[in-house]
Amino acid sequence: MNKLNTVICAAMLSFASTAAMSDGTTLPSAEVIEGLTAGATVTAVDKAKRTYTVTGQKGKSHTFTAGPEMQNFDQIKVGDRVDASYVEEASVSVNKSGMKPVIVEETTVSRADKGGRPGIIVTNSVEAVGVVTAIDQKTRSVTVKGPKGNEVTTTVKAGVAGFENVKKGDNVVLKHKQVLTIADMAPDTYVAPVKK
């Protein structure tokens, strides 16, 4: 949890965008979205051992074991193209909601229908709320208490808009979401690795 508190503070300090409050003042707030898409080809399948090997565009191969949750394993064939995409979203904001420190984590898995082409979507999301327990506007230092009671003190870089409006008792809210999608593709729709 200390790592999560550090992430909350670091995120708050790294971004200089702001969110307007109803009374016209602003508080620090930011959002970042990054993604990666890659393609590979199935180069080996062992039906008895339920393993399959995929080879990427640069020739690197990885062998995976298909667990029982992969209900359409029998449809995988050598030569199939596989598309994988990974999206990560993170947002951090300061508000005056008065919430107690808390963390909520959730994982969801969506599989292809039985009989359909193999595929899966895994979503992990975390929302953590911390509370500002101390702040020094002069030295630009802030202490945030996390859900397990531990505190992290850090210095806020100059240029973070709205920092002057942060007060003791304010909430720091971090939302983090990761989505991994693995889907079967037609042989002629190969997607080369692209980083956004």
N, C-alpha and C positions, 0 to 999 in steps of 0.2 A: 504494500500500500504506500510505502514511502516513495517508491518509484512513481506511482500514480500521482501523488502530491507534487513531486518534482515536475512531472509532465504538465500538470495543471498550471503551475507557476510559470514554467518555461514558455508554455503556449501563450499565456496572458502577456508575457513580457516581449515575446518575439514579434507580435503583430501590432500595427498601429491603427487599424481601422476602429470605428466606433459605432455604438448603437445609441440612438436618441431615446431619452426617457420622456415620460409624459410632461414633466415640468420644464423641458427644454435643455436640460443638462445631458452630458454624454458620459458613458462608461466604456471601458475597453471591451472590444468584441472582435472576433475574427473567425474566418472559416477557410479551410484548405481542402482541396479535393485533388487526388492524384490517382493515376491509373496506369495499368500495364496490360497489353494484349500480346499473346504469343501463340504460335501455331506449331504443331508437331505431327509426325506420322507414326502410326502403329507399325512397328517392324517385327514384332514377334508376339504370339499368343499361345499360352499353355492352358488349354481348357481343363485338364485334370488338376493342375495346381492352382488354377484361377489366377494366373499372373499374365501381365501384358507388358511389353516394352515399347516405349515411345522414343523417337529420335527427333531432336530439334533441327532447325535450319542449319546450325553450325556443326551437326554431326554428333552431338553429345546425346547419349542414350541413358534412360532411366527405366528400371523395371519396377512395377508396382504389383501388389497383391490386391485383388478385388475382394473386399469384405462382403458379408452377407447383405449389407445395405445396397450394394450395387446389383440391383435385381435384373438388369439387362446385359450382364456380362457376356452371355452366349451370343450376342449380336456383334461383338467386336471382331473385326477381321484385319488381317495384315493389309496395309495400304490405306486404311481409314485415316482421315485427317481429324485432328482434335484441336479445338480452339479453347484456350483458357484465358480468362480475363480476371484481373484483380483491381478492385477499386477501394480506395481508402479515403474516408471523409473524417475530418476532425474540426470541431468548432469549440471555441472557448468564449465565455462572456462573463461579465460581472453584473450582478443585479442586486436588488434590495428586497428579495422575496422573504427573507427571514427563515429560510429552511435550515434544518439541522444537517450536519454532514451525513451523506449517504452515498452508497454506490449500488447501482442496479446493472446486472449483466444478463445478457440474453443471447442464446445461440439457436438459430433455426436452420433446418436442413430441408431442402425441397429436391426430391428425386424425380427423374423421368417416370412417366406412367409405365406400368408393367407391359412389356411388349413393344414399347417405343424405343427410339434410339437412346443409347446410354448418355446420361448427363446428370449433373447435380449442381445445386446452388447452395453454398454455405454462407450464412450471414452471422457475424459476431458483432454485438453492439454493447457498449459500456457507457453509462451516464454516471458521472461522479459529481457530487456537490461538496465543496469545501467552504469554510467560513474564514474571513479575514479576522485574525485575532489581534494583530498589531500592524500599525502603519506609521511610517515616518516620511512625510512629504519632503522634508529638507534633504535627507540622505537617499530618498527614493527607495526605501526598503519596505517590504511587506512580508508579513507572516501569515500563512494559511494553514488552518487545522483541517486535517482530512477525516474520512469516515471512521478510522480506527483510533483517532485521538492524537496521532502524531502530527507534529508541526514542521513546516519547511519555511525558512526565511531566505529571501532572495532580493536582489537589487533590480529595480525596474529601469530599463534603459530609457534614456531621454528620447522623446519623440513619440512615446506611447500616448496617443490622444485619450483624454478622459481620465488619466491617472489621478489628476488633482481632485476628482470627484469621488474617488474610492474612499470608503470610511470603514472603521472597525465594525464588524457585524455583517458587512456585505457578503454575498455569496459569490463564489467563483464556480462556474458550471462548465464541465468538460464533457463533450459528447464525442465518442469515437466509434466509427462503424467500418467494418471490413466486409467486403462481399467478394467471394471467390466463385466464379462460374466456369464449369467445365462442360463443354458440349461437343457432340459429334458433328463433323462437318462433311460436306460433299468433297470428293477429291479435288475438284477444280476451284475451290474457294479457300485455298490456303491463306492464312493471315500471317504475315511476317511479324516478328517482334517489334512493337512500337512503344516507345515510352513517351507519355504526355507530360 
